[in-house]
Amino acid sequence: MDRQRDLELILRSRMPIVVIETRDEKRMLHLLRTIALSGTSSEYLPLFRWTITDGLQRLDIELEPQLHNSDPPEVLRHIRAVNKPGMYVLLDFHPYLQEPVNVRLIKDICLRHREVTRQLVLISHKIELPHELESFTARFDMALPAEEERERIIKRVANEYSREHKGSRVQTDPKAYKLLIQNLAGLTDHDTETLARNAIFHDGAITKSDLPEVMHAKYELLNKGGILHYEYDTAKFSNIGGLENLKRWLSLRKPAFLSDSNLRHLDTPKGIMLIGVQGCGKSLAAKATAGIFGLPLLRLDFATLYNKYHGETERNLRDSLRTADVMAPCVLWIDEIEKGMAGRGGETGTAQRVLGSFLTWMAEKTSKVFVVATANEISALPPELVRKGRFDELFFVDLPSCTIREQIFAIHLKARGQRPESLDLARIAETADGFSGAEIEQAIVSALYSAHANNSELGTQHVLEELERTKPLSVVMSEKVSLLRAWAAGRTVACD
């Protein structure tokens, strides 16, 4: 295995300290024991493990733990005093690395490393070393299971199911099986096995119905910061009136985005930006993009991205984008992107760094993450973000035409169990000139309340009265809406 060989090379370089950040402690200990037992007699190092609960214990041969060596300074003094070579794996030692006594003891061990090879291997989920120990240290990043390993894990879990169910074979849909292997990428061995077991032991089968639950569980494991949100409900374009150009554009690019091999002559689509009047369906279009691609939808919440501490905002963004990469293939929806990329009060420096990090990721990413960014305030968008090449296309979502308004009325009526043919939709749509899709929906909601209050069926007059009582955004903020529409003319592609 490549990972074993890479770790073996680092260990045999005889650096005094090797740092391994991983949550898969059991797997790492197994790997270290395998390496220790495979060593020749001339380079063999006895392997010890230390924990605060059990003290020091030899692992390459079966010996009882030394409970008297459980205290961190005492175990370090013991290691410093030993005159024989050895590899000492210290588990979860990170809280004790800030104690001056422990730092000095570790440094003493490192300084005498040429005399006696005593190698310290620090394993924890996160390790920050004092600066004076960095020069003695090598770091090893544990690679996550590759495709072949993930398949082996799934087969092992399937065999366990068969043994527990008296030889009953796991029913497998070949396409779902392949997608399961693909969707488990980016997880540790333990997490891969856990999700595979959940999928198989639920019903003794691997089918397409398992995949959404696997992806959601994977997201929960990866998203510890709560910046990204997993959107359960994605829409269908059949539930959206208009946007014909956008629908056609996405349909043409779907095969290239989802293909692994036979369309390599086509560039993989990166994403789109949707600019438009508020309430005209940008958010719904983002959800429908995930629906038409048949992929999970992640929403990046810029409101929780920003942090008062220096550097934390940029780290939050990097962690979120890294999660999206691991969740690939997926759709990443960045709602109201201008709020995160423009300066928030005095935070222009932070906003510029966030913008730089995002643009670098967009330019360099190789994962299949399709970005859908939505924006309302074009004046707040940095020029670097909207220039050609950042996104595949800039779409403008305008106020719906009369024909599209009629479609929207019909969609919302059907969604509420009403019969569109019982109303004069042509007249209603004409009266709703200047209304956005969200305002049309609210008119239907209010009309239904009015009809219920009168103990009558919903009729054309109920809807017309609600429309007459409402002043749409295109009237209330006509100057801003007109400015937005004028800017979009010639700069963007119309969605309809």
C-alpha positions as CSV (number, residue, x, y, z in Angstrom):
1,M,0.0,0.0,0.0
2,D,1.3,3.5,-0.9
3,R,0.3,4.9,2.5
4,Q,2.2,2.3,4.4
5,R,5.3,2.8,2.3
6,D,5.1,6.6,2.7
7,L,4.8,6.3,6.5
8,E,7.6,3.8,6.6
9,L,9.9,6.2,4.8
10,I,9.2,8.9,7.3
11,L,9.7,6.6,10.2
12,R,13.0,5.3,8.9
13,S,14.3,8.8,8.3
14,R,14.6,8.7,12.1
15,M,13.1,12.1,12.8
16,P,12.7,12.4,16.6
17,I,9.1,13.4,16.3
18,V,6.4,12.3,13.8
19,V,3.0,14.1,14.0
20,I,-0.1,12.4,12.6
21,E,-3.4,14.2,12.7
22,T,-6.2,11.7,12.2
23,R,-9.5,10.6,13.8
24,D,-8.8,7.0,12.7
25,E,-6.6,6.0,15.7
26,K,-7.3,2.3,15.5
27,R,-6.3,2.1,11.8
28,M,-3.1,4.1,12.4
29,L,-2.0,1.9,15.3
30,H,-2.6,-1.2,13.1
31,L,-0.5,0.4,10.4
32,L,2.3,1.3,12.8
33,R,2.3,-2.3,14.3
34,T,2.5,-3.7,10.7
35,I,5.5,-1.5,9.9
36,A,7.2,-2.3,13.2
37,L,6.9,-6.1,12.8
38,S,8.1,-6.0,9.1
39,G,11.3,-4.3,10.0
40,T,14.7,-6.1,9.7
41,S,16.6,-7.0,12.9
42,S,19.1,-4.2,12.2
43,E,16.4,-1.4,12.0
44,Y,13.8,-3.0,14.3
45,L,12.3,-0.6,16.9
46,P,10.1,-1.9,19.7
47,L,6.7,-0.3,19.6
48,F,5.0,1.3,22.6
49,R,1.7,3.0,23.1
50,W,0.8,5.6,25.7
51,T,-2.5,6.9,26.9
52,I,-3.4,9.0,29.9
53,T,-5.8,6.2,31.1
54,D,-3.5,3.1,30.7
55,G,0.0,4.4,30.8
56,L,2.7,2.8,28.6
57,Q,2.2,-0.5,26.9
58,R,4.3,-2.5,24.5
59,L,2.4,-3.3,21.3
60,D,4.7,-5.4,19.1
61,I,4.6,-8.2,21.8
62,E,1.8,-8.8,24.3
63,L,2.7,-7.1,27.6
64,E,0.6,-5.6,30.3
65,P,0.3,-1.8,30.4
66,Q,2.6,0.1,32.9
67,L,0.0,2.1,34.8
68,H,2.7,3.9,36.8
69,N,3.8,5.6,33.6
70,S,0.4,7.3,32.9
71,D,1.4,10.8,34.1
72,P,2.7,12.8,31.1
73,P,5.9,14.2,32.7
74,E,6.6,10.7,34.2
75,V,6.3,8.9,30.9
76,L,8.6,11.4,29.2
77,R,11.2,11.1,32.0
78,H,11.0,7.3,31.5
79,I,11.5,7.5,27.8
80,R,14.4,10.0,28.3
81,A,16.0,7.6,30.8
82,V,15.7,4.5,28.6
83,N,19.0,3.6,26.8
84,K,17.5,1.3,24.2
85,P,15.9,2.3,20.9
86,G,12.1,2.4,20.6
87,M,9.1,4.0,19.0
88,Y,6.7,5.6,21.4
89,V,3.2,6.4,20.2
90,L,1.6,9.1,22.4
91,L,-2.2,9.2,21.9
92,D,-4.0,12.5,22.5
93,F,-0.9,14.1,24.0
94,H,-1.9,17.5,22.5
95,P,-3.3,19.1,25.8
96,Y,0.1,18.6,27.5
97,L,2.2,20.2,24.8
98,Q,1.8,23.6,26.4
99,E,3.4,22.6,29.7
100,P,7.0,23.9,29.9
101,V,8.2,20.8,31.7
102,N,6.9,18.5,29.0
103,V,8.3,20.7,26.2
104,R,11.8,20.6,27.8
105,L,11.6,16.8,28.3
106,I,10.6,16.2,24.7
107,K,13.4,18.5,23.6
108,D,15.9,16.5,25.7
109,I,14.8,13.3,24.0
110,C,15.2,14.9,20.6
111,L,18.6,16.3,21.4
112,R,19.9,12.8,22.4
113,H,18.2,11.2,19.4
114,R,21.6,10.5,17.6
115,E,22.8,8.7,20.7
116,V,19.7,6.6,21.3
117,T,16.9,6.3,18.7
118,R,13.8,7.1,20.6
119,Q,11.1,8.2,18.2
120,L,7.9,9.9,19.4
121,V,4.8,9.5,17.3
122,L,2.1,12.0,18.3
123,I,-1.4,11.0,17.2
124,S,-4.5,13.1,17.7
125,H,-7.3,14.9,15.7
126,K,-5.3,18.1,15.9
127,I,-1.8,18.9,17.1
128,E,-0.2,22.3,17.5
129,L,3.5,22.0,18.4
130,P,5.5,24.6,20.3
131,H,7.8,26.4,17.9
132,E,11.0,25.1,19.6
133,L,9.9,21.5,18.6
134,E,9.1,22.1,14.9
135,S,12.7,21.6,13.7
136,F,12.7,18.1,15.1
137,T,9.4,17.2,13.5
138,A,8.1,15.5,10.4
139,R,4.3,15.4,9.6
140,F,2.4,12.6,8.0
141,D,-1.0,13.2,6.4
142,M,-3.0,10.0,6.4
143,A,-4.5,9.5,2.9
144,L,-8.2,8.5,2.9
145,P,-9.2,5.2,1.4
146,A,-8.9,5.0,-2.4
147,E,-11.6,3.5,-4.6
148,E,-10.2,0.0,-4.4
149,E,-10.1,0.2,-0.6
150,R,-13.6,1.5,-0.3
151,E,-14.9,-1.4,-2.5
152,R,-13.0,-3.8,-0.2
153,I,-14.7,-2.3,2.8
154,I,-18.2,-2.6,1.2
155,K,-17.5,-6.2,0.3
156,R,-16.4,-7.0,3.8
157,V,-19.5,-5.4,5.3
158,A,-21.6,-7.4,2.8
159,N,-19.9,-10.6,3.8
160,E,-20.7,-9.8,7.5
161,Y,-24.3,-9.4,6.6
162,S,-24.4,-12.7,4.8
163,R,-22.8,-14.5,7.8
164,E,-25.2,-12.9,10.3
165,H,-28.3,-13.7,8.1
166,K,-27.4,-17.4,7.4
167,G,-25.8,-17.0,4.0
168,S,-28.4,-14.5,2.6
169,R,-26.7,-12.6,-0.2
170,V,-26.9,-8.8,-0.3
171,Q,-29.1,-7.7,-3.3
172,T,-27.1,-5.2,-5.4
173,D,-28.1,-2.8,-8.1
174,P,-24.8,-2.5,-10.1
175,K,-25.2,1.2,-10.8
176,A,-26.1,2.0,-7.2
177,Y,-23.1,-0.1,-6.1
178,K,-20.8,1.9,-8.2
179,L,-22.3,5.2,-7.0
180,L,-22.0,4.0,-3.4
181,I,-18.2,3.4,-3.8
182,Q,-17.9,6.9,-5.4
183,N,-20.0,8.7,-2.8
184,L,-18.1,7.3,0.1
185,A,-14.9,9.1,-1.0
186,G,-13.4,11.5,1.4
187,L,-14.2,9.5,4.6
188,T,-11.9,7.6,6.9
189,D,-12.0,3.8,7.0
190,H,-14.1,3.8,10.1
191,D,-16.7,6.2,8.7
192,T,-16.7,4.4,5.3
193,E,-17.5,1.2,7.1
194,T,-20.2,2.8,9.3
195,L,-22.1,4.3,6.3
196,A,-21.7,1.1,4.3
197,R,-23.1,-0.9,7.2
198,N,-26.1,1.5,7.5
199,A,-26.9,1.1,3.8
200,I,-26.5,-2.7,3.7
201,F,-27.9,-3.8,7.1
202,H,-31.1,-1.6,6.7
203,D,-32.6,-3.9,4.1
204,G,-30.0,-6.3,2.9
205,A,-29.6,-4.5,-0.4
206,I,-27.6,-1.7,-2.1
207,T,-30.1,0.3,-4.2
208,K,-30.5,3.9,-5.4
209,S,-32.8,4.6,-2.5
210,D,-29.7,4.2,-0.1
211,L,-27.7,7.0,-1.7
212,P,-29.5,10.1,-0.4
213,E,-29.2,8.9,3.2
214,V,-25.6,8.0,2.7
215,M,-24.8,11.5,1.3
216,H,-26.7,13.2,4.1
217,A,-24.9,11.1,6.8
218,K,-21.6,11.8,5.0
219,Y,-22.4,15.5,5.2
220,E,-23.1,15.3,8.9
221,L,-19.7,13.6,9.5
222,L,-17.8,16.3,7.5
223,N,-19.6,19.5,8.4
224,K,-18.6,20.1,12.0
225,G,-18.7,23.9,11.8
226,G,-22.3,24.4,10.7
227,I,-21.4,26.8,7.9
228,L,-22.7,24.6,5.1
229,H,-26.3,23.4,5.1
230,Y,-27.6,20.3,3.5
231,E,-30.8,21.1,1.6
232,Y,-33.1,18.1,1.8
233,D,-35.7,19.4,-0.7
234,T,-34.5,20.1,-4.2
235,A,-37.0,21.3,-6.8
236,K,-37.9,20.2,-10.2
237,F,-38.0,22.7,-13.1
238,S,-41.5,21.6,-13.8
239,N,-42.4,23.4,-10.6
240,I,-41.0,26.7,-12.0
241,G,-42.6,28.9,-14.5
242,G,-40.4,30.2,-17.3
243,L,-36.6,30.1,-17.1
244,E,-36.6,28.2,-20.4
245,N,-33.1,29.4,-21.5
246,L,-31.6,28.3,-18.1
247,K,-33.4,24.9,-18.3
248,R,-32.0,24.3,-21.8
249,W,-28.5,25.5,-20.8
250,L,-28.4,23.1,-17.8
251,S,-29.8,20.2,-19.8
252,L,-27.0,20.6,-22.4
253,R,-24.3,20.6,-19.8
254,K,-25.6,17.9,-17.5
255,P,-24.0,14.9,-19.5
256,A,-20.6,16.7,-19.5
257,F,-20.7,17.4,-15.8
258,L,-21.7,13.9,-14.7
259,S,-19.6,12.0,-17.2
260,D,-16.4,10.3,-16.1
261,S,-14.8,9.3,-19.4
262,N,-16.6,9.5,-22.7
263,L,-17.0,13.3,-22.9
264,R,-13.4,14.3,-21.9
265,H,-13.2,16.6,-25.0
266,L,-15.8,18.9,-23.2
267,D,-14.8,21.2,-20.4
268,T,-16.5,20.3,-17.1
269,P,-19.0,23.1,-16.3
270,K,-18.0,25.2,-13.3
271,G,-21.1,27.0,-12.4
272,I,-23.5,29.9,-13.0
273,M,-24.4,33.2,-11.4
274,L,-28.1,34.2,-11.2
275,I,-28.7,37.9,-10.9
276,G,-32.2,39.4,-10.8
277,V,-35.1,41.0,-9.1
278,Q,-35.9,39.7,-5.6
279,G,-38.6,37.1,-5.5
280,C,-38.3,36.1,-9.1
281,G,-37.1,32.5,-8.5
282,K,-33.3,32.6,-8.1
283,S,-33.3,30.5,-5.0
284,L,-35.8,28.1,-6.5
285,A,-33.7,27.8,-9.7
286,A,-30.6,26.9,-7.5
287,K,-32.6,24.1,-5.9
288,A,-33.9,23.0,-9.3
289,T,-30.3,22.8,-10.6
290,A,-29.5,20.1,-8.1
291,G,-32.8,18.4,-9.0
292,I,-32.0,18.3,-12.7
293,F,-28.5,17.1,-12.1
294,G,-29.8,14.5,-9.6
295,L,-27.2,15.7,-7.0
296,P,-27.2,16.7,-3.3
297,L,-27.5,20.4,-2.7
298,L,-25.3,22.3,-0.2
299,R,-26.0,25.9,0.7
300,L,-23.1,28.1,1.9
301,D,-24.4,30.6,4.6
302,F,-22.3,33.7,4.6
303,A,-24.1,35.0,7.6
304,T,-22.4,32.3,9.7
305,L,-19.1,32.5,7.7
306,Y,-17.8,35.7,9.3
307,N,-16.0,35.5,12.6
308,K,-14.7,38.4,14.7
309,Y,-11.3,36.7,15.2
310,H,-8.6,37.3,12.7
311,G,-8.2,34.6,10.1
312,E,-11.2,32.6,11.3
313,T,-13.5,33.8,8.5
314,E,-11.1,32.7,5.8
315,R,-10.6,29.3,7.6
316,N,-14.4,28.8,7.8
317,L,-14.5,29.4,4.0
318,R,-11.7,27.0,3.3
319,D,-13.2,24.3,5.5
320,S,-16.6,24.8,3.8
321,L,-15.1,24.5,0.3
322,R,-13.1,21.5,1.3
323,T,-16.3,19.8,2.6
324,A,-18.0,20.6,-0.8
325,D,-15.0,19.0,-2.6
326,V,-15.3,15.9,-0.5
327,M,-19.1,15.8,-1.1
328,A,-18.6,16.0,-4.9
329,P,-20.4,15.4,-7.1
330,C,-22.8,18.0,-5.7
331,V,-24.3,21.5,-6.3
332,L,-23.0,24.3,-4.1
333,W,-25.5,27.1,-3.7
334,I,-24.1,30.4,-2.5
335,D,-27.1,32.6,-1.7
336,E,-26.7,36.4,-1.9
337,I,-23.0,36.1,-2.6
338,E,-22.5,39.9,-2.6
339,K,-22.9,39.9,1.2
340,G,-19.8,37.8,1.6
341,M,-17.6,39.2,-1.1
342,A,-18.3,42.9,-0.5
343,G,-17.0,44.7,2.6
344,R,-19.2,44.5,5.7
345,G,-18.7,47.8,7.4
346,G,-15.0,48.0,8.2
347,E,-14.2,44.4,7.1
348,T,-13.0,45.2,3.6
349,G,-9.7,43.5,4.2
350,T,-11.4,40.3,5.3
351,A,-13.8,40.5,2.4
352,Q,-10.9,40.8,0.0
353,R,-9.2,37.7,1.5
354,V,-12.5,35.8,1.3
355,L,-12.9,36.9,-2.3
356,G,-9.3,35.8,-3.1
357,S,-9.7,32.4,-1.5
358,F,-13.0,31.8,-3.3
359,L,-11.6,32.8,-6.7
360,T,-8.5,30.7,-6.2
361,W,-10.7,27.7,-5.4
362,M,-12.9,28.3,-8.4
363,A,-9.9,28.5,-10.7
364,E,-8.0,25.5,-9.3
365,K,-10.8,23.0,-8.3
366,T,-10.8,19.7,-10.0
367,S,-13.7,18.2,-8.0
368,K,-17.2,18.1,-9.5
369,V,-18.8,20.9,-7.6
370,F,-21.2,22.9,-9.6
371,V,-21.6,26.4,-8.1
372,V,-24.8,28.3,-8.3
373,A,-24.3,31.8,-6.9
374,T,-27.3,34.2,-6.5
375,A,-27.1,38.0,-6.1
376,N,-29.5,40.9,-5.7
377,E,-27.2,43.9,-5.4
378,I,-25.1,44.1,-8.6
379,S,-23.5,47.3,-7.3
380,A,-21.9,45.4,-4.5
381,L,-20.4,42.7,-6.7
382,P,-16.6,42.9,-7.1
383,P,-15.6,43.2,-10.8
384,E,-13.2,40.2,-10.4
385,L,-16.2,38.0,-9.6
386,V,-18.4,38.8,-12.6
387,R,-15.8,38.9,-15.4
388,K,-16.1,36.3,-18.1
389,G,-14.4,33.0,-17.2
390,R,-15.2,33.0,-13.4
391,F,-18.6,31.4,-14.0
392,D,-19.7,29.7,-17.2
393,E,-22.5,32.1,-17.6
394,L,-24.3,35.1,-15.9
395,F,-28.1,34.7,-16.1
396,F,-30.6,37.5,-15.4
397,V,-33.9,36.5,-13.7
398,D,-36.3,39.2,-14.8
399,L,-39.9,39.9,-13.8
400,P,-42.1,37.3,-15.4
401,S,-44.0,38.1,-18.6
402,C,-47.8,37.7,-18.8
403,T,-47.5,34.1,-20.2
404,I,-45.1,33.1,-17.5
405,R,-47.2,34.7,-14.8
406,E,-50.1,32.6,-16.0
407,Q,-47.9,29.5,-15.6
408,I,-46.8,30.5,-12.1
409,F,-50.4,31.1,-11.0
410,A,-51.3,27.6,-12.3
411,I,-48.4,26.0,-10.5
412,H,-49.3,27.5,-7.1
413,L,-52.9,26.7,-7.5
414,K,-52.2,23.0,-8.3
415,A,-49.8,22.9,-5.3
416,R,-52.7,23.9,-3.1
417,G,-55.2,21.5,-4.5
418,Q,-57.1,24.1,-6.6
419,R,-58.2,23.7,-10.2
420,P,-56.6,26.4,-12.4
421,E,-59.1,25.9,-15.1
422,S,-61.9,27.1,-12.8
423,L,-60.3,30.6,-12.7
424,D,-59.8,33.2,-15.5
425,L,-56.0,32.9,-15.4
426,A,-55.5,35.2,-18.5
427,R,-57.2,38.1,-16.8
428,I,-55.5,37.4,-13.5
429,A,-52.1,37.2,-15.1
430,E,-52.7,40.5,-17.0
431,T,-53.7,42.2,-13.7
432,A,-50.5,41.0,-12.0
433,D,-48.2,43.0,-14.3
434,G,-45.0,43.8,-12.4
435,F,-45.5,41.0,-9.8
436,S,-42.7,38.7,-9.0
437,G,-43.1,34.9,-8.6
438,A,-43.0,35.3,-4.8
439,E,-45.6,38.0,-4.9
440,I,-47.9,35.9,-7.1
441,E,-47.6,33.0,-4.6
442,Q,-48.6,35.3,-1.7
443,A,-51.5,36.6,-3.7
444,I,-52.8,33.0,-4.0
445,V,-52.2,32.4,-0.3
446,S,-54.1,35.5,0.7
447,A,-57.0,34.8,-1.7
448,L,-57.4,31.3,-0.3
449,Y,-57.7,32.9,3.2
450,S,-60.3,35.3,1.9
451,A,-62.3,32.6,0.3
452,H,-62.2,30.4,3.4
453,A,-63.3,33.4,5.5
454,N,-66.3,33.8,3.2
455,N,-67.0,30.0,3.3
456,S,-66.7,29.9,-0.5
457,E,-64.7,28.3,-3.3
458,L,-61.7,30.2,-4.5
459,G,-62.7,32.3,-7.5
460,T,-61.1,34.8,-9.9
461,Q,-62.5,37.8,-7.9
462,H,-60.7,36.7,-4.7
463,V,-57.4,36.7,-6.5
464,L,-58.0,40.0,-8.3
465,E,-58.9,41.7,-5.1
466,E,-55.7,40.6,-3.5
467,L,-53.7,41.8,-6.4
468,E,-55.4,45.2,-6.3
469,R,-54.5,45.5,-2.6
470,T,-50.8,44.7,-3.2
471,K,-48.1,47.1,-4.4
472,P,-45.4,44.9,-5.9
473,L,-41.7,45.6,-5.4
474,S,-41.3,46.8,-9.0
475,V,-43.6,49.7,-7.9
476,V,-42.4,50.3,-4.4
477,M,-38.7,50.3,-5.4
478,S,-39.1,51.1,-9.1
479,E,-35.9,53.1,-9.3
480,K,-33.7,50.2,-8.1
481,V,-35.5,47.6,-10.2
482,S,-35.2,49.8,-13.3
483,L,-31.5,50.3,-12.6
484,L,-30.9,46.6,-12.2
485,R,-32.8,45.7,-15.4
486,A,-30.8,48.4,-17.3
487,W,-27.5,47.0,-16.0
488,A,-28.4,43.5,-17.0
489,A,-29.3,44.4,-20.6
490,G,-26.4,43.4,-22.8
491,R,-24.3,42.1,-19.9
492,T,-26.2,38.9,-19.0
493,V,-28.2,36.1,-20.6
494,A,-31.9,36.2,-20.1
495,C,-33.3,33.1,-18.3
496,D,-36.5,33.2,-20.3
